[in-house]
């Protein structure tokens, strides 16, 4: 690989006050954050919390450990059920190895008295191929041929709005999130060959990022159309997991039988840990803690998180954070982050600029333009999909950087500077 750097004119992406804004916002963001969640979920949120085996196949246990090491507070309650079959008032069913409950007793008391910060809901992962968000997801057996005849049947949109209205009645102004899970796997599990795995899981991750994801985007749009003032946000777990685990992803080398235990597919703890990294980034509006200390060093696989994940933790966290910035409405507003999580000073909102990489995908020659407020020097690392650093370059002043990559495939360009960092995925055709 040959790497050449030439000076060129940079675009004026945002004004020179951004550095001061970042400093002020970082000071505010460093204080402890309290979070109490209630989750209307199922086994793709909470599959196992087994104290005897230390099996953390659930999101809340990992959320608590991440929050604890970051100096934040986290507590959670939740219940099982597919929308629209979730019970109201809530039933408070869940308990975990590490994550504490928000409620302090077993009584099914007034929901609003527990002072939840947010409600998180999810839907079944097998209805997307058979119904749109505005169509009935389930109905009584006698109406199975036409759910529209069932007077009690609800569409996915109506089921979400039902929970949303209840939560806001109980706790005015509560934050509301739609958790986009991953789809049911309809291939052969476990796969019998590497070729079969590449083919079937390649199609699976493609569907997760394509039609399956589109369904959730439509759901969020239609919920907001029904309740424009709800500010309902999306936690896009499925497509980000697919990016990490597919052939071009950072974790593409992990076999499916190390990730999943069945075709539902329920995951081993590693899947729920990766999912918790996404949840944490959205809920707290910050990256998970650096140098996370895993609690499972003495545990056997598959309860122990694979070394590939541990060794690539920083790259994974950066990839998730930067992926979340790309989920936007047409007006530029974030689909995932609350307005209060956007950098602002005195009600002046400033969006963090993205580096500009073009053409991408390309034939091996790439141009990178950095924000004109970047503080130099800046270090560039070219990283392959298994976390190996291919090259490192230091930039000392404003310029555009031209890359000449003589290898085909997917790489990650990690940009590290004073008060500025980012990671960009680049593809050589």
Secondary structure, 3 states (H helix, E strand, C coil): CEEEEECCCCCCCCCCCHHHHHHHHHHHHCCCCCCEEEEEECCCCEEEEECCCCEEEEHHHHHHHHHHHHCCCCEEEEEECCCCCCCCCCCCCCCCCCCECCCCCCCCCCHHHHCCCEEEECCCCCCCCCCCCCCECCCCHHHCCCHHHCCCCCEHHHHHHHHHHHHHHHCCCCEEEEEECCCCCCCCCCCCCHHHHHHHHHHHHHHHHCHHHHHHHHHHHHHHHHCCCCCCEEEEHHHHHHHHHCCCCCCCCCCHHHHECCCCCCECHHHHHHHHHHHHHHHHCCCCCCCCCCCCCCCCCCCCCCHHHHHCHHHHHHHHHHHHCCCECCCCCECCCCHHHCCEECCEECCCCCCEEECCCECCEEEEECCCCCCCCEEEEEEECCCCEEEEEEECCCCEEEEECCCCEEEEEEEEECCEEEEEEEEEC
